[in-house]
Amino acid sequence: MSDKMSKGFHITSVCRNDILQMIDDIIDDEDELKTLMLINGVKNITDGEMKAIASNLCDAFCEEFFWDNLEYIFKKIMMEKNDIKKI
């Protein structure tokens, strides 16, 4: 029973394409040089740097959102599963 209770599940991951999408979302289209420099930076980012980004994202998520979101999502699933209006 304890193995089932402590089994971990992946929450998310980050990849270089995620960073490219973020750049596309936030950079002004008129600043082509800045955009090209950032895209080139993503192409040259090391796996170690990606691990550092992932680690920092994990820390930020856990510190800011994890517990509140876990509670909300768990309650929502229990309510749907058991046809309950409010927990």
trRosetta pair geometry for C-beta under 8 A, 3 or more apart (Angstrom, degrees):
i j d omega theta_ij theta_ji phi_ij phi_ji
1 4 5.8 -57 -158 34 38 111
1 5 6.4 31 151 -16 70 110
2 5 5.5 -59 -146 40 37 111
2 6 6.1 13 163 -3 71 112
3 6 6.4 -70 -141 47 25 93
3 7 6.4 49 156 -53 63 95
4 7 5.9 -33 -149 -5 30 118
10 13 7.0 -3 175 -47 128 94
11 61 7.5 166 122 128 152 155
13 54 7.1 -19 -155 -125 58 124
14 18 5.1 -104 -156 55 72 153
14 19 7.6 69 172 -43 104 86
14 50 7.1 -167 98 -170 100 88
14 53 6.1 -113 100 116 149 110
14 54 5.0 -165 36 -92 114 84
14 57 6.0 112 -37 20 143 162
15 18 5.2 114 55 -3 62 99
15 19 7.8 -124 105 1 43 85
15 50 7.8 14 -132 -155 36 132
16 19 5.6 -51 -158 34 43 112
16 20 6.5 45 146 -19 70 102
16 42 5.3 127 -164 173 97 100
16 43 7.6 92 -175 -90 141 37
16 45 6.6 170 -109 54 106 122
16 50 7.0 -63 -62 -101 80 128
17 20 5.3 -49 -147 36 39 115
17 21 6.3 42 152 -21 67 101
18 21 5.7 -53 -151 35 32 112
18 22 6.5 35 149 -21 64 104
19 22 5.5 -50 -149 34 35 114
19 23 6.5 38 151 -21 65 102
19 42 4.9 177 103 -120 127 123
19 45 7.6 47 47 7 169 158
19 53 7.8 -29 -74 -175 122 165
20 23 5.6 -51 -150 34 33 113
20 24 6.4 35 151 -19 64 105
20 39 6.5 56 -121 -121 92 84
20 42 5.6 156 -67 132 81 170
21 24 5.5 -53 -149 37 33 114
21 25 6.3 33 152 -20 65 108
22 25 5.6 -58 -148 37 31 112
22 26 6.2 -1 165 2 67 114
23 26 6.6 -75 -138 47 23 90
23 27 5.4 4 180 -9 68 124
23 35 6.6 125 162 -141 113 75
23 38 5.0 168 -129 122 135 134
23 39 6.5 178 113 -70 163 73
23 42 7.1 -107 -21 -37 144 139
24 27 7.0 -45 -105 36 15 98
27 31 6.2 -114 177 69 96 111
27 34 6.3 -169 -152 108 123 109
27 35 4.9 142 131 -90 152 91
27 38 6.8 -161 -70 32 149 153
28 31 4.7 72 74 5 98 106
28 34 7.9 47 52 62 86 134
29 32 7.9 14 168 -69 49 73
29 35 7.9 20 -131 -52 34 151
31 34 4.2 -4 147 30 114 120
31 35 6.1 132 101 -22 75 91
32 35 5.5 -59 -147 40 33 114
32 36 6.1 32 157 -19 69 106
33 36 5.9 -54 -146 37 29 109
33 37 6.3 30 154 -20 63 107
34 37 5.7 -55 -148 35 30 112
34 38 6.4 27 155 -16 64 107
35 38 5.9 -59 -149 38 29 108
35 39 6.3 27 155 -17 66 108
36 39 5.7 -54 -143 38 31 111
36 40 6.2 34 156 -19 65 106
37 40 5.8 -55 -149 37 28 112
37 41 6.4 35 149 -24 62 105
38 41 5.3 -51 -151 32 34 118
38 42 6.6 37 151 -21 65 99
39 42 5.7 -49 -152 31 35 112
39 43 6.6 36 150 -19 64 103
40 43 5.6 -53 -151 34 35 114
40 44 6.5 14 156 -4 66 112
41 44 6.1 -72 -149 47 29 98
41 45 6.5 51 151 -53 66 93
42 45 5.6 -30 -148 -6 35 118
45 49 4.8 -116 -172 84 90 133
45 50 6.0 106 133 -55 115 86
46 49 4.6 101 55 6 79 99
46 50 7.0 -137 100 -3 45 85
47 50 5.4 -51 -148 37 37 115
47 51 6.4 43 150 -23 66 100
48 51 5.6 -49 -150 32 33 113
48 52 6.6 35 150 -19 63 102
49 52 5.5 -50 -150 34 36 114
49 53 6.5 40 149 -20 65 101
50 53 5.5 -49 -149 34 35 114
50 54 6.3 36 152 -18 66 105
51 54 5.6 -53 -147 38 32 112
51 55 6.2 35 153 -22 65 106
52 55 5.6 -52 -145 36 30 113
52 56 6.3 28 156 -16 64 106
53 56 5.9 -59 -149 39 28 108
53 57 6.3 29 153 -19 65 107
54 57 5.7 -55 -147 37 31 112
54 58 6.3 35 153 -23 64 105
55 58 5.6 -52 -150 33 30 114
55 59 6.5 30 152 -18 64 104
56 59 5.6 -50 -146 36 34 112
56 60 6.2 33 155 -18 66 107
57 60 5.8 -56 -145 39 30 110
57 61 6.1 31 156 -20 65 108
58 61 5.9 -57 -147 36 27 110
58 62 6.2 22 158 -15 64 109
59 62 6.0 -60 -146 39 27 107
59 63 6.1 19 160 -14 65 113
60 63 6.0 -60 -143 41 26 107
60 64 5.9 -5 169 6 65 120
61 64 6.5 -77 -137 50 20 92
61 65 5.4 -55 -161 50 62 107
61 66 5.7 86 138 -56 78 92
62 65 7.8 -51 -73 54 9 65
62 66 4.4 5 -126 -17 47 144
63 66 7.7 66 7 8 21 108
65 68 6.1 -83 -159 52 46 102
65 69 5.1 30 161 -16 88 122
66 69 6.2 -74 -148 43 18 104
66 70 6.0 19 161 -23 63 111
67 70 5.6 -50 -141 34 29 114
67 71 6.4 30 159 -18 63 104
68 71 6.0 -56 -152 35 29 110
68 72 6.3 25 154 -16 64 110
69 72 5.6 -56 -143 40 34 111
69 73 5.9 25 163 -14 70 111
70 73 6.2 -59 -140 42 24 103
70 74 6.0 23 162 -18 62 113
71 74 6.1 -60 -144 38 23 109
71 75 6.3 20 161 -16 62 111
72 75 6.1 -61 -150 38 24 108
72 76 6.3 25 155 -20 63 109
73 76 5.6 -53 -147 35 31 114
73 77 6.4 30 156 -18 65 105
74 77 5.9 -57 -151 36 30 108
74 78 6.3 26 154 -16 65 108
75 78 5.7 -57 -146 40 31 110
75 79 6.1 33 156 -21 66 107
75 87 4.7 -152 -152 60 102 134
76 79 5.8 -55 -147 35 28 111
76 80 6.4 23 157 -13 64 108
77 80 5.9 -58 -146 41 30 107
77 81 5.9 28 157 -20 66 113
78 81 5.7 -56 -137 41 28 111
78 82 5.9 -7 171 12 65 115
78 84 6.9 -14 128 36 81 131
78 87 6.1 48 91 -62 123 155
79 82 6.7 -75 -137 54 19 86
79 83 7.7 38 168 -135 54 5
79 84 4.5 -104 -133 69 65 90
79 85 7.2 -60 -157 107 113 1
79 86 7.3 16 -116 -92 128 15
79 87 5.7 -124 -69 -21 99 108
80 83 7.5 19 -168 -73 26 43
84 87 6.0 65 118 -60 138 86
